Amino acid sequence: MSDIETASGTVECPVCAQEVTLADVMQNEIVECEGCAGEFEVLTLNPFTLEELGEDDEDYGE
């Protein structure tokens, strides 16, 4: 049994307001909105909170 917490559900995109479906995501995971192609970090799971990644965040580790 895994101790890693995941969650599934939907959340409104903070940029374009389209509904984003999340399946078995973990906190701090990066997800993409199909509506605006924005990339977001999952800050909290219950309730879902997304934060848009900036230019610097997208290149992290490269």
C-alpha positions as CSV (number, residue, x, y, z in Angstrom):
1,M,0.0,0.0,0.0
2,S,1.4,3.4,-1.0
3,D,1.6,6.3,1.4
4,I,1.6,8.8,-1.5
5,E,-1.6,10.8,-1.5
6,T,-3.3,11.3,-4.9
7,A,-6.7,12.8,-5.8
8,S,-9.0,12.9,-8.8
9,G,-11.6,15.4,-9.8
10,T,-12.1,18.7,-11.7
11,V,-11.0,22.2,-11.2
12,E,-11.5,25.5,-13.1
13,C,-8.4,26.7,-15.0
14,P,-7.3,30.0,-13.3
15,V,-6.4,31.4,-16.8
16,C,-9.3,30.5,-19.2
17,A,-11.9,29.2,-16.7
18,Q,-12.2,25.9,-18.6
19,E,-12.9,22.8,-16.5
20,V,-9.7,20.7,-16.1
21,T,-10.0,17.0,-15.3
22,L,-7.4,15.7,-13.0
23,A,-6.8,12.0,-12.5
24,D,-4.7,10.5,-9.7
25,V,-2.6,13.7,-9.4
26,M,-0.2,14.3,-6.5
27,Q,0.6,17.6,-4.8
28,N,3.3,19.6,-6.7
29,E,2.6,17.7,-9.9
30,I,2.5,19.7,-13.1
31,V,-0.7,19.6,-15.1
32,E,-1.8,21.2,-18.4
33,C,-5.1,22.8,-19.4
34,E,-6.3,21.7,-22.8
35,G,-8.2,24.9,-23.3
36,C,-5.3,27.4,-23.1
37,A,-2.3,25.0,-23.0
38,G,-1.2,26.6,-19.8
39,E,1.0,24.6,-17.3
40,F,0.1,24.6,-13.6
41,E,1.4,23.2,-10.4
42,V,-1.0,21.4,-8.2
43,L,-0.6,23.2,-4.8
44,T,-3.3,21.5,-2.8
45,L,-5.5,18.4,-3.4
46,N,-8.6,19.1,-1.3
47,P,-9.7,21.4,-2.6
48,F,-7.7,21.5,-5.8
49,T,-5.6,24.7,-6.1
50,L,-3.5,25.4,-9.2
51,E,-0.8,27.9,-9.7
52,E,0.4,29.0,-13.2
53,L,4.0,28.3,-14.0
54,G,6.1,31.2,-15.1
55,E,8.8,31.2,-17.7
56,D,11.4,30.5,-15.1
57,D,9.5,27.6,-13.6
58,E,9.0,25.8,-16.9
59,D,12.8,25.6,-17.5
60,Y,13.6,24.4,-14.0
61,G,16.3,21.7,-14.1
62,E,17.4,22.3,-17.7
